[in-house]
Each structure stands twice: as C-alpha cells, then as structure tokens.
C-alpha cells in the first residue's frame, strides 16, 4: 500500500511537518457513480415524512346527510366529506408515514468517501498538529486567516466541544464530528481542516 504525504500546520499557519497517509484513501481513482449514489442516499435519508392530508374520517363536518335519498334527481350522497365533494377528504394523499430511506452497501460507501477525498485533493486538506482553542470565535477566524481559508467553504472535523463552540458562528465553516463525515459534505466544500488524530481515524475507517 503506497503512502503519500500531507502537510501539517500549526495554529499560526506555518508548515511544521508532514504526515504519511495512504494513497488508496486520499489519492485513489475517482468513481463518480458511487459518489452520486452516496449523495442520493444522504439526501433521501435526510428527508422528513411530515407531509400529510386528511382522509374523510378526519375532515370536520359532514355528519348530516346533505339531502334526502330519493326524489331530487341527483346522485345519492351520505356526507359532504366524501372525497368527490369539494372540501371532502383526500383519498390518495400522503399519510405522514412515508419511508424515503435508501441504503448503500459498506464497500460502495467506503469507495465513495475515498473518491470524494481524492477529488478534493491533498492540496486542499489542511492537517493541524494540534487543534485546541479556548472556545472563542476569534481564535478560529484567526486560524482560517492564517491558512488563507477565510474566503473558502471549509469542512472542519473535530470532536472537541470548545472547537465546535468557537467555530459555530463562522459562516463559511461546516462542522462535523470525526465519525460523521459524509460524501455530500466533502463534495460541497473547498477545503478540509482537521488534526492529525482525525486524519488517522478517517483513514483507518476507509482502508
């Protein structure tokens, strides 16, 4: 398994070292189809089944027969809440129990993540030797400025509560935990920012 190197930076934006990572994870052949499938899965599974219409038993009114059974020349009717009446119940509308979930097998999902990382490119992956702040937004803003990422959409990966607290108000950041990076996220940012521990954890789950 061939290795490649990613640059490692400190909090002032200076390159301090490199870290070895697998080319099979960060520089593999990009498979667009599995990435497309992964995005479809992500979007479908994010969909909420909240749409609902009322059927005839749920529409208010209609308890009284609207007119007598015979002698009017009209078709008989037992309720104004029938689906064929204006204001009546809906027959085939959504019930609020729709299930939009779809899935992708682990092998394809792993390939999709590796493809997305490879498409992002090593030059757009910023590894920090240490990502620690005191919970203040200005610290994260200063870090982005030091790395020249202040004008780019960046995916920040961290499980540190103080880091997430400090970064929460920065408009160009997408925040994710170490085990929660999706293909959709990687395809919708211009750079990936994480520490050495997160890199190894991400790489280890994709080998």
C-alpha positions as CSV (number, residue, x, y, z in Angstrom):
1,X,0.0,0.0,0.0
2,X,1.7,3.2,-1.2
3,X,1.9,6.2,1.0
4,X,1.7,9.9,0.3
5,X,2.4,12.9,2.5
6,X,0.1,15.6,3.7
7,X,1.4,18.9,5.1
8,X,0.9,19.6,8.8
9,X,0.5,23.2,10.0
10,X,0.4,24.9,13.4
11,X,-2.2,27.4,14.6
12,X,-0.3,30.3,13.0
13,X,-0.5,28.7,9.6
14,X,3.1,27.6,9.3
15,X,4.1,24.2,7.9
16,X,5.8,22.3,10.7
17,X,5.9,18.7,9.4
18,X,4.2,16.1,7.2
19,X,2.1,13.0,7.9
20,X,2.1,9.8,5.9
21,X,-1.3,8.7,4.6
22,X,-2.5,6.0,2.2
23,X,-2.8,6.8,-1.5
24,X,-5.7,4.3,-1.6
25,X,-7.7,6.7,0.6
26,X,-6.5,10.2,-0.4
27,X,-5.4,9.7,-4.0
28,X,-7.4,6.8,-5.4
29,X,-9.1,6.7,-8.8
30,X,-12.3,8.7,-8.5
31,X,-15.6,6.8,-9.1
32,X,-18.3,9.4,-9.8
33,X,-21.1,6.9,-9.9
34,X,-20.7,5.7,-6.3
35,X,-20.3,9.3,-5.2
36,X,-23.6,10.2,-6.9
37,X,-25.3,7.2,-5.2
38,X,-23.9,8.2,-1.8
39,X,-25.3,11.7,-2.2
40,X,-28.7,10.3,-3.2
41,X,-28.7,8.1,-0.1
42,X,-27.7,11.1,2.1
43,X,-30.4,13.4,0.7
44,X,-33.1,10.7,0.8
45,X,-32.3,9.8,4.4
46,X,-32.4,13.4,5.4
47,X,-35.9,13.8,4.1
48,X,-38.6,14.1,6.7
49,X,-42.0,12.5,6.1
50,X,-44.1,15.3,7.5
51,X,-46.5,15.8,4.6
52,X,-50.0,14.6,5.4
53,X,-53.5,15.1,4.1
54,X,-56.8,14.3,5.9
55,X,-59.0,11.4,4.8
56,X,-62.8,11.5,5.0
57,X,-62.8,10.3,8.6
58,X,-60.5,13.2,9.7
59,X,-62.2,16.1,7.9
60,X,-64.6,18.0,10.2
61,X,-68.3,18.2,9.4
62,X,-70.4,16.1,7.2
63,X,-72.4,14.3,9.9
64,X,-75.7,15.1,8.4
65,X,-77.0,13.6,5.1
66,X,-76.9,16.6,2.7
67,X,-80.2,15.9,1.1
68,X,-82.9,13.2,1.0
69,X,-82.1,9.9,-0.7
70,X,-84.8,10.0,-3.4
71,X,-86.7,12.5,-5.5
72,X,-84.1,15.2,-6.0
73,X,-82.8,14.0,-9.4
74,X,-79.3,14.0,-8.0
75,X,-77.0,11.1,-7.2
76,X,-77.4,9.9,-3.6
77,X,-75.0,11.3,-1.1
78,X,-74.4,10.4,2.6
79,X,-71.9,13.0,3.6
80,X,-70.4,16.3,2.3
81,X,-67.0,15.0,3.4
82,X,-66.9,12.4,0.7
83,X,-63.7,12.6,-1.5
84,X,-65.8,13.5,-4.5
85,X,-67.2,16.7,-2.8
86,X,-65.3,20.0,-2.6
87,X,-63.9,20.2,0.9
88,X,-64.1,16.5,1.3
89,X,-61.4,14.1,2.5
90,X,-58.4,13.1,0.4
91,X,-58.1,9.6,-0.9
92,X,-54.5,9.0,-2.0
93,X,-52.7,11.9,-0.3
94,X,-49.6,11.4,1.9
95,X,-50.3,9.9,5.3
96,X,-47.3,11.1,7.3
97,X,-45.8,7.6,7.5
98,X,-43.8,7.7,4.2
99,X,-40.5,6.0,4.4
100,X,-37.9,7.5,2.0
101,X,-34.9,5.6,3.4
102,X,-32.5,4.0,1.0
103,X,-29.1,2.5,1.6
104,X,-25.7,1.9,0.1
105,X,-23.5,-1.1,1.0
106,X,-20.4,-0.5,3.0
107,X,-17.9,-1.3,0.2
108,X,-19.5,1.2,-2.1
109,X,-19.8,3.8,0.6
110,X,-16.2,3.4,1.5
111,X,-15.2,3.8,-2.1
112,X,-17.4,6.9,-2.4
113,X,-15.7,8.6,0.6
114,X,-12.3,7.7,-0.7
115,X,-13.3,9.1,-4.1
116,X,-14.6,12.3,-2.5
117,X,-11.3,12.8,-0.5
118,X,-9.2,12.1,-3.6
119,X,-11.3,14.6,-5.7
120,X,-10.8,17.2,-3.0
121,X,-7.1,16.7,-3.4
122,X,-4.2,16.8,-1.0
123,X,-3.5,20.5,-1.5
124,X,-7.0,21.2,-0.1
125,X,-6.6,19.1,3.0
126,X,-5.1,21.0,5.9
127,X,-3.8,19.0,8.8
128,X,-3.1,20.7,12.1
129,X,-0.5,19.4,14.6
130,X,-2.9,20.5,17.3
131,X,-6.4,21.9,17.2
132,X,-7.1,23.5,20.5
133,X,-8.8,26.8,21.3
134,X,-10.4,28.3,24.4
135,X,-13.9,28.4,22.8
136,X,-13.7,31.9,21.3
137,X,-14.8,32.6,17.7
138,X,-11.9,35.0,17.0
139,X,-9.4,32.1,17.5
140,X,-11.0,30.1,14.7
141,X,-11.3,33.2,12.5
142,X,-7.6,33.9,13.1
143,X,-6.7,30.3,12.2
144,X,-8.6,30.4,8.9
145,X,-6.9,33.7,8.0
146,X,-3.5,32.2,8.8
147,X,-4.2,29.3,6.5
148,X,-5.8,31.6,3.8
149,X,-9.1,29.9,4.1
150,X,-11.2,32.9,5.2
151,X,-12.9,33.1,1.8
152,X,-13.4,29.4,1.2
153,X,-16.1,27.0,2.3
154,X,-14.3,24.7,4.8
155,X,-15.3,21.4,6.4
156,X,-14.0,21.4,10.0
157,X,-13.7,17.9,11.6
158,X,-13.4,17.8,15.4
159,X,-15.0,16.2,18.5
160,X,-13.7,18.9,20.8
161,X,-16.6,20.8,22.3
162,X,-14.6,24.0,22.6
163,X,-13.6,23.9,19.0
164,X,-17.1,23.3,17.9
165,X,-18.3,26.1,20.2
166,X,-15.8,28.6,18.8
167,X,-16.5,27.6,15.2
168,X,-20.3,27.5,15.4
169,X,-20.8,31.2,14.4
170,X,-18.3,31.2,11.4
171,X,-20.4,31.3,8.3
172,X,-18.0,29.6,5.9
173,X,-17.5,26.5,8.1
174,X,-19.3,23.2,8.0
175,X,-18.8,21.3,11.3
176,X,-18.7,17.6,11.6
177,X,-17.6,15.0,14.2
178,X,-14.8,12.5,13.5
179,X,-17.2,9.7,12.7
180,X,-19.8,11.8,10.8
181,X,-18.1,13.0,7.6
182,X,-20.3,12.3,4.6
183,X,-19.6,12.3,0.8
184,X,-22.2,15.1,0.5
185,X,-20.1,17.3,2.9
186,X,-16.8,16.6,1.1
187,X,-18.3,17.5,-2.3
188,X,-19.8,20.7,-1.1
189,X,-16.6,22.3,0.4
190,X,-13.4,23.7,-1.0
191,X,-11.1,22.6,1.8
192,X,-10.9,20.0,4.7
193,X,-9.5,21.1,8.1
194,X,-8.7,18.5,10.8
195,X,-5.9,17.5,13.2
196,X,-3.5,14.5,12.9
197,X,-5.6,12.3,15.1
198,X,-8.7,12.9,13.0
199,X,-6.8,12.1,9.8
200,X,-5.7,8.7,11.2
201,X,-9.2,8.0,12.4
202,X,-10.7,8.8,9.0
203,X,-8.0,6.8,7.1
204,X,-8.4,3.8,9.4
205,X,-12.1,3.5,8.7
206,X,-11.6,3.5,5.0
207,X,-8.7,1.1,4.5
